[in-house]
Structures are given as structure tokens and as C-alpha cells.
Amino acid sequence: MLDTFEEEVFDEFKLPASKHSNLLKSKDANLVGKTKIVIGEESHDGVKFVLKKDENDIIKEIKFICTCGKTKTVYLDYSE
């Protein structure tokens, strides 16, 4: 058994925007990096949030999910 808890790191792929088929081929997908996904919930209002981080724990995307089903997403770009 491991002594430390490790977060899962997932491969992040980019697919061509012009692809209109339900069939994806591996030659069409490009590996663009690694990502971590953290899911939390605000206890008072029932709003869930999803944090998408890179492998260095830098937050790249925040998604807010309301109990009514609506979502809002904030994308963070740290480039100058």
C-alpha cells in the first residue's frame, strides 16, 4: 500500500475542429499535455465546481455547475 496519496494525471488530447464524424482515429488526435481534474461542491448553494489543472498544479479552467443544470466556464491563460 502506498504511504502517500497521489492525484491522477490524465493525458489531454486536441482533436481537429473540422471533424464532424463520431469515429475518432488515433492519427487525428494530438497529445497537448497532461491534466488533473478536481471536483468540489459549495455546501450552501449546491454549486459544483470542476478545476482543470496542468501537471504542475496550475489551474487552467474553472467550470461552475448549478443544480438547475446551467454551467459557466472560465478559462485562464497565463501567457503574455
Buried (B, 14 or more C-beta within 10 A) or exposed (E): EEEEEEEEBEEBBEEEEEEEEEEEEEEEBEEEEEBBBEEEEEEEEEBBBBBBBBEEEEBBBBBBBEEEEEEEEEEEEEEE
